[in-house]
Amino acid sequence: MYDQTEYRAEILKALGQPTRMKIIDFLRDGERCVCEIFPAIGEEHSNTSRHLNLLLSSGILARRKDGIKIYYAVKHPEVFEIVDLATLIMTHDITGRQRLLKVA
């Protein structure tokens, strides 16, 4: 059984991979079929499926089936807040580094 610290680390670890970040970004507009996801992120179907399953098992995505199509959506909108905060941290860091380079 995970304690809270390990559980949080697992969520962040699931988000902290470039392909999975592409998937999260693509799902910002809502639920999408897996048949739309893999071409949109430029990855092979099998690789995309593996990452989707990891995000699903981490509790980040929800999945539903409609006939033969499988749809994925971000389960908790707070996931986008986490990604947006990471983007903000990145932006601040890049800006700070640019200022240092101008001073040097």
N, CA and C atoms as a LAMMPS dump frame, in Angstrom:
ITEM: TIMESTEP
0
ITEM: NUMBER OF ATOMS
312
ITEM: BOX BOUNDS ff ff ff
-5.0000000000000000e+02 5.0000000000000000e+02
-5.0000000000000000e+02 5.0000000000000000e+02
-5.0000000000000000e+02 5.0000000000000000e+02
ITEM: ATOMS id mol type element x y z
1 1 1 N 0.841 -1.185 0
2 1 2 C 0 0 0
3 1 3 C 0.886 1.249 0
4 2 1 N 0.542 2.22 -0.836
5 2 2 C 1.298 3.464 -0.927
6 2 3 C 0.927 4.401 0.214
7 3 1 N 1.924 5.114 0.709
8 3 2 C 1.584 6.233 1.583
9 3 3 C 1.356 7.443 0.686
10 4 1 N 0.933 8.551 1.259
11 4 2 C 0.589 9.724 0.462
12 4 3 C 1.762 10.243 -0.357
13 5 1 N 2.943 10.238 0.224
14 5 2 C 4.115 10.742 -0.484
15 5 3 C 4.414 9.89 -1.716
16 6 1 N 4.363 8.578 -1.564
17 6 2 C 4.621 7.686 -2.699
18 6 3 C 3.543 7.83 -3.771
19 7 1 N 2.294 7.973 -3.34
20 7 2 C 1.186 8.115 -4.291
21 7 3 C 1.355 9.388 -5.114
22 8 1 N 1.685 10.495 -4.449
23 8 2 C 1.911 11.758 -5.167
24 8 3 C 3.085 11.633 -6.128
25 9 1 N 4.14 10.968 -5.69
26 9 2 C 5.313 10.782 -6.544
27 9 3 C 4.956 9.956 -7.776
28 10 1 N 4.11 8.956 -7.625
29 10 2 C 3.681 8.133 -8.761
30 10 3 C 2.895 8.961 -9.778
31 11 1 N 2.039 9.852 -9.296
32 11 2 C 1.275 10.717 -10.197
33 11 3 C 2.221 11.62 -10.975
34 12 1 N 3.155 12.246 -10.269
35 12 2 C 4.103 13.142 -10.939
36 12 3 C 5.012 12.377 -11.894
37 13 1 N 5.398 11.161 -11.509
38 13 2 C 6.234 10.34 -12.38
39 13 3 C 5.481 9.986 -13.663
40 14 1 N 4.201 9.695 -13.534
41 14 2 C 3.386 9.364 -14.715
42 14 3 C 3.296 10.553 -15.657
43 15 1 N 3.237 11.755 -15.109
44 15 2 C 3.155 12.953 -15.94
45 15 3 C 4.512 13.349 -16.515
46 16 1 N 5.58 12.932 -15.876
47 16 2 C 6.913 13.41 -16.21
48 16 3 C 7.609 12.654 -17.323
49 17 1 N 6.938 12.483 -18.436
50 17 2 C 7.529 11.802 -19.583
51 17 3 C 7.011 12.506 -20.841
52 18 1 N 7.862 12.812 -21.802
53 18 2 C 7.442 13.618 -22.954
54 18 3 C 6.232 13.094 -23.731
55 19 1 N 6.176 11.804 -24.006
56 19 2 C 5.029 11.276 -24.753
57 19 3 C 3.743 11.441 -23.956
58 20 1 N 3.817 11.168 -22.669
59 20 2 C 2.626 11.311 -21.831
60 20 3 C 2.22 12.777 -21.706
61 21 1 N 3.186 13.671 -21.698
62 21 2 C 2.877 15.105 -21.671
63 21 3 C 2.163 15.512 -22.958
64 22 1 N 2.595 14.968 -24.095
65 22 2 C 1.915 15.24 -25.368
66 22 3 C 0.462 14.764 -25.316
67 23 1 N 0.246 13.593 -24.736
68 23 2 C -1.108 13.049 -24.623
69 23 3 C -1.977 13.976 -23.776
70 24 1 N -1.466 14.399 -22.628
71 24 2 C -2.221 15.301 -21.742
72 24 3 C -2.545 16.597 -22.481
73 25 1 N -1.566 17.163 -23.153
74 25 2 C -1.806 18.404 -23.899
75 25 3 C -2.874 18.203 -24.974
76 26 1 N -2.842 17.073 -25.671
77 26 2 C -3.818 16.8 -26.712
78 26 3 C -5.228 16.641 -26.145
79 27 1 N -5.319 16.15 -24.929
80 27 2 C -6.632 15.925 -24.307
81 27 3 C -7.2 17.165 -23.617
82 28 1 N -6.525 18.293 -23.73
83 28 2 C -7.025 19.529 -23.118
84 28 3 C -8.409 19.911 -23.639
85 29 1 N -8.667 19.604 -24.889
86 29 2 C -9.954 19.97 -25.48
87 29 3 C -11.05 18.954 -25.19
88 30 1 N -10.736 17.936 -24.422
89 30 2 C -11.746 16.949 -24.046
90 30 3 C -11.419 15.557 -24.539
91 31 1 N -12.377 14.688 -24.352
92 31 2 C -12.257 13.279 -24.687
93 31 3 C -11.923 13.081 -26.164
94 32 1 N -11.015 12.126 -26.409
95 32 2 C -10.614 11.822 -27.794
96 32 3 C -10.463 10.312 -27.952
97 33 1 N -10.732 9.876 -29.164
98 33 2 C -10.549 8.47 -29.521
99 33 3 C -9.054 8.178 -29.645
100 34 1 N -8.678 6.965 -29.248
101 34 2 C -7.269 6.584 -29.375
102 34 3 C -6.823 6.675 -30.834
103 35 1 N -7.763 6.475 -31.76
104 35 2 C -7.429 6.574 -33.184
105 35 3 C -7.05 7.998 -33.586
106 36 1 N -7.425 8.989 -32.786
107 36 2 C -7.029 10.378 -33.027
108 36 3 C -5.745 10.735 -32.279
109 37 1 N -5.549 10.093 -31.152
110 37 2 C -4.437 10.465 -30.27
111 37 3 C -3.083 10.132 -30.889
112 38 1 N -2.899 8.871 -31.308
113 38 2 C -1.547 8.502 -31.753
114 38 3 C -1.083 9.271 -32.985
115 39 1 N -1.921 9.551 -33.984
116 39 2 C -1.389 10.363 -35.086
117 39 3 C -1.129 11.808 -34.671
118 40 1 N -1.945 12.331 -33.761
119 40 2 C -1.793 13.73 -33.346
120 40 3 C -0.495 13.969 -32.587
121 41 1 N -0.039 12.964 -31.843
122 41 2 C 1.192 13.162 -31.062
123 41 3 C 2.423 12.618 -31.777
124 42 1 N 2.211 12.004 -32.945
125 42 2 C 3.341 11.542 -33.745
126 42 3 C 4.045 10.316 -33.201
127 43 1 N 3.293 9.434 -32.552
128 43 2 C 3.875 8.218 -31.981
129 43 3 C 3.201 6.991 -32.588
130 44 1 N 3.874 5.862 -32.509
131 44 2 C 3.308 4.596 -32.967
132 44 3 C 2.115 4.22 -32.088
133 45 1 N 1.19 3.484 -32.674
134 45 2 C -0.016 3.073 -31.955
135 45 3 C 0.33 2.268 -30.702
136 46 1 N 1.236 1.305 -30.826
137 46 2 C 1.573 0.458 -29.673
138 46 3 C 2.239 1.257 -28.56
139 47 1 N 3.112 2.184 -28.921
140 47 2 C 3.776 3.026 -27.928
141 47 3 C 2.76 3.934 -27.236
142 48 1 N 1.857 4.501 -28.023
143 48 2 C 0.824 5.37 -27.465
144 48 3 C -0.07 4.582 -26.514
145 49 1 N -0.453 3.389 -26.895
146 49 2 C -1.309 2.55 -26.047
147 49 3 C -0.64 2.252 -24.715
148 50 1 N 0.641 1.992 -24.751
149 50 2 C 1.381 1.712 -23.515
150 50 3 C 1.335 2.918 -22.579
151 51 1 N 1.546 4.108 -23.134
152 51 2 C 1.518 5.317 -22.315
153 51 3 C 0.104 5.635 -21.822
154 52 1 N -0.893 5.414 -22.66
155 52 2 C -2.283 5.619 -22.239
156 52 3 C -2.628 4.701 -21.072
157 53 1 N -2.204 3.455 -21.155
158 53 2 C -2.475 2.505 -20.072
159 53 3 C -1.791 2.907 -18.772
160 54 1 N -0.585 3.423 -18.87
161 54 2 C 0.108 3.874 -17.662
162 54 3 C -0.63 5.068 -17.034
163 55 1 N -1.057 6.022 -17.872
164 55 2 C -1.803 7.175 -17.368
165 55 3 C -3.143 6.737 -16.777
166 56 1 N -3.75 5.741 -17.36
167 56 2 C -5.007 5.205 -16.852
168 56 3 C -4.796 4.54 -15.49
169 57 1 N -3.772 3.704 -15.387
170 57 2 C -3.515 3.002 -14.125
171 57 3 C -3.051 3.952 -13.024
172 58 1 N -2.515 5.104 -13.405
173 58 2 C -2.096 6.108 -12.421
174 58 3 C -3.256 6.985 -11.964
175 59 1 N -4.426 6.772 -12.542
176 59 2 C -5.596 7.549 -12.15
177 59 3 C -5.698 8.904 -12.824
178 60 1 N -4.867 9.138 -13.833
179 60 2 C -4.849 10.436 -14.508
180 60 3 C -5.891 10.487 -15.624
181 61 1 N -6.084 9.357 -16.297
182 61 2 C -7.052 9.303 -17.4
183 61 3 C -8.246 8.432 -17.052
184 62 1 N -9.339 8.7 -17.749
185 62 2 C -10.517 7.838 -17.725
186 62 3 C -10.677 7.272 -19.134
187 63 1 N -11.257 6.089 -19.241
188 63 2 C -11.426 5.435 -20.536
189 63 3 C -12.862 4.946 -20.657
190 64 1 N -13.386 5.065 -21.857
191 64 2 C -14.691 4.456 -22.13
192 64 3 C -14.664 3.863 -23.528
193 65 1 N -15.464 2.85 -23.705
194 65 2 C -15.534 2.159 -24.987
195 65 3 C -16.902 2.426 -25.603
196 66 1 N -16.895 2.711 -26.899
197 66 2 C -18.123 2.913 -27.653
198 66 3 C -18.002 2.073 -28.916
199 67 1 N -18.607 0.905 -28.902
200 67 2 C -18.438 -0.034 -30.014
201 67 3 C -17.006 -0.517 -30.037
202 68 1 N -16.338 -0.307 -31.155
203 68 2 C -14.937 -0.733 -31.252
204 68 3 C -13.97 0.404 -30.913
205 69 1 N -14.496 1.601 -30.73
206 69 2 C -13.635 2.75 -30.429
207 69 3 C -13.437 2.905 -28.926
208 70 1 N -12.216 3.293 -28.566
209 70 2 C -11.875 3.55 -27.167
210 70 3 C -11.537 5.025 -27.039
211 71 1 N -12.156 5.658 -26.059
212 71 2 C -11.983 7.083 -25.828
213 71 3 C -11.282 7.312 -24.492
214 72 1 N -10.43 8.331 -24.484
215 72 2 C -9.72 8.72 -23.268
216 72 3 C -9.991 10.183 -22.965
217 73 1 N -9.998 10.487 -21.682
218 73 2 C -10.14 11.866 -21.217
219 73 3 C -9.351 12.014 -19.923
220 74 1 N -8.935 13.224 -19.645
221 74 2 C -8.274 13.499 -18.373
222 74 3 C -9.341 13.413 -17.285
223 75 1 N -9.069 12.616 -16.285
224 75 2 C -10.038 12.318 -15.227
225 75 3 C -10.236 13.485 -14.267
226 76 1 N -9.159 14.188 -13.971
227 76 2 C -9.196 15.293 -13.012
228 76 3 C -8.641 16.551 -13.683
229 77 1 N -9.446 17.619 -13.789
230 77 2 C -8.952 18.837 -14.45
231 77 3 C -7.732 19.451 -13.757
232 78 1 N -7.498 19.082 -12.509
233 78 2 C -6.323 19.589 -11.79
234 78 3 C -5.016 19.158 -12.447
235 79 1 N -5.068 18.093 -13.24
236 79 2 C -3.877 17.642 -13.967
237 79 3 C -3.369 18.766 -14.87
238 80 1 N -4.299 19.49 -15.497
239 80 2 C -3.894 20.604 -16.359
240 80 3 C -3.24 21.713 -15.541
241 81 1 N -3.679 21.896 -14.313
242 81 2 C -3.055 22.892 -13.443
243 81 3 C -1.612 22.497 -13.138
244 82 1 N -1.38 21.216 -12.903
245 82 2 C -0.017 20.731 -12.645
246 82 3 C 0.868 21 -13.854
247 83 1 N 0.36 20.668 -15.036
248 83 2 C 1.125 20.873 -16.275
249 83 3 C 1.364 22.366 -16.496
250 84 1 N 0.348 23.18 -16.237
251 84 2 C 0.492 24.632 -16.404
252 84 3 C 1.502 25.209 -15.418
253 85 1 N 1.527 24.682 -14.199
254 85 2 C 2.52 25.142 -13.221
255 85 3 C 3.934 24.753 -13.668
256 86 1 N 4.084 23.578 -14.215
257 86 2 C 5.394 23.169 -14.734
258 86 3 C 5.83 24.092 -15.863
259 87 1 N 4.886 24.48 -16.713
260 87 2 C 5.186 25.407 -17.805
261 87 3 C 5.594 26.771 -17.253
262 88 1 N 4.914 27.219 -16.224
263 88 2 C 5.243 28.495 -15.598
264 88 3 C 6.637 28.463 -14.975
265 89 1 N 6.953 27.383 -14.284
266 89 2 C 8.293 27.226 -13.695
267 89 3 C 9.347 27.248 -14.797
268 90 1 N 9.085 26.537 -15.886
269 90 2 C 10.013 26.512 -17.021
270 90 3 C 10.22 27.915 -17.58
271 91 1 N 9.123 28.649 -17.753
272 91 2 C 9.195 30.006 -18.301
273 91 3 C 10.006 30.926 -17.394
274 92 1 N 9.752 30.84 -16.087
275 92 2 C 10.52 31.656 -15.134
276 92 3 C 11.999 31.305 -15.178
277 93 1 N 12.285 30.024 -15.26
278 93 2 C 13.68 29.582 -15.285
279 93 3 C 14.39 30.067 -16.546
280 94 1 N 13.727 29.95 -17.686
281 94 2 C 14.326 30.404 -18.948
282 94 3 C 14.546 31.912 -18.916
283 95 1 N 13.56 32.649 -18.416
284 95 2 C 13.684 34.108 -18.311
285 95 3 C 14.85 34.484 -17.41
286 96 1 N 14.971 33.798 -16.278
287 96 2 C 16.082 34.065 -15.364
288 96 3 C 17.433 33.784 -15.994
289 97 1 N 17.513 32.714 -16.737
290 97 2 C 18.774 32.358 -17.397
291 97 3 C 19.115 33.379 -18.478
292 98 1 N 18.109 33.858 -19.201
293 98 2 C 18.351 34.859 -20.227
294 98 3 C 18.872 36.15 -19.604
295 99 1 N 18.305 36.526 -18.454
296 99 2 C 18.786 37.733 -17.759
297 99 3 C 20.237 37.572 -17.324
298 100 1 N 20.582 36.39 -16.83
299 100 2 C 21.962 36.139 -16.409
300 100 3 C 22.916 36.233 -17.599
301 101 1 N 22.495 35.721 -18.741
302 101 2 C 23.345 35.769 -19.922
303 101 3 C 23.556 37.219 -20.401
304 102 1 N 22.537 38.043 -20.278
305 102 2 C 22.659 39.441 -20.694
306 102 3 C 23.609 40.204 -19.77
307 103 1 N 23.613 39.845 -18.485
308 103 2 C 24.476 40.528 -17.515
309 103 3 C 25.933 40.091 -17.708
310 104 1 N 26.117 38.844 -18.061
311 104 2 C 27.484 38.304 -18.171
312 104 3 C 28.241 38.836 -19.347
